[in-house]
Each structure stands twice: as C-alpha cells, then as structure tokens.
Amino acid sequence: PSAVIGHSVGEIAASVAAGALDLPAAARFACRRAAALQRLEGRGGMAMASLPFEAARERLAGRMGAEAAISASPHSTVISGDKTVVDEIVRQWRDAGIEMRPVDTDVAFHSQHVDEVVAEVASAAHQLRPTTPAVSLYSTAMADPRSTAARDSGYWVTNLRRPVRFAEAVHA
C-alpha cells in the first residue's frame, strides 16, 4: 500500500503493515493490551450518535461519566463511559431526534475507564522497538494524522486514552 490507517487497536496491525513494528512483538503487545482491558469488562458502554465529533463533545461538556471517544465519520461519533450514563444519553438524545445506536461492548474504550490500565499498557509497550515506517502511516491518535511520532510507549498510551480520530485520518 501507499498508506496505512488503523482504528484504535487496529493501529497495531497498521504499524506492522507499514513496517514500523515487528509482527511478533506487536502481537504480544496486542494480547497484553487486550488482557489489561478485560479487567474493565462489565462497567462501561458505548453508543454511536449521528452527530459530528465536536457537536457531540459540546453536548457532553460538563457531564460526568461519558465522553466523545471516536470521530467515526464527519457525521457520526461514538460516545463512551459509564454504562448507566451512556444508556441515559442514548434515551435523551433519541428523544431530541438524534439517531443513536448502542455499541455491543461493556468496556468504555477511549474514556476515563481506561485510566485504570494505562500504566500496564505503557509497560507492555516499552518492549516494542518501533522503526521508521516503510510506507505512510496515518495516526488516529494524534491531532495531526500525518504525525511521524514513533509508535513507542507514549504513543500507545495516547492511542488508548485519547479519542480515535478516524474521520480525520481518512480525510488526511
């Protein structure tokens, strides 16, 4: 390919495809990341809203327990957080005429829920030895999708904790 984009955990595979990470090391890291996130099961929820990312973020401003987590397309955003809060938002926003689709997960990815496992994921990522990608590798974790930031431990913490900027990476 002439360029590669991954989405959330898919950025690990994208980094391998682009030549920035070694396959066995990346596979080990993906497994360790998944194992850490398993401990968060049962507490969270996610839902897709038919709103642009910034509009969803504005509607959630000041609300505790949920945040805009994924910029999925120019017209859709995934919110993530406490299951009861996300369920309440789904009802409220539907009543306001916003199309809402619950996501089939009980982990609140890319929300404050993952703060609990960030240190463990960072530790696992320290074993990676990123190199310069052989092809363009677009980021869904950084503000600039064309960022050349190394796929090191700091990058993978950002990837886990900050919103996924998929729409922005596709646009770039």
Summary of the structure (lengths in Angstrom):
residues: 172
radius of gyration: 16.1
end to end distance: 15.7
largest distance: 49.0
contacts: 553
relative contact order: 0.22
helix: 44%
strand: 19%
